[in-house]
């Protein structure tokens, strides 16, 4: 199969390693972020498990950010 990846392009390599039978295409080849490259699965696991590195934003900002995420999830 084929999947379009609409996130930081650094995700393409681990995805290709994890699913070599899938073709991963970057939605935006210029999507580079040095901060996102610092995220690893163990760091994500630890943050979720231990409740560390929480980011707090104003409720109106959270509400505006939640809408597009809910729309993406609804697409399926």
PEKADA-V423976 format. One line per field, one symbol per residue. phi: phi as a letter, one per 20 degrees, with the letter a starting at -180 (. if undefined). A space follows every 10 residues. Layout:
# PEKADA-V423976
phi->???
This chain:
# PEKADA-V423976
phi->.cceddbgff ffffffffcf ededdffbfe edbffffeec gfffgffffe mdmfddcfgf ffffffgfff fffffo
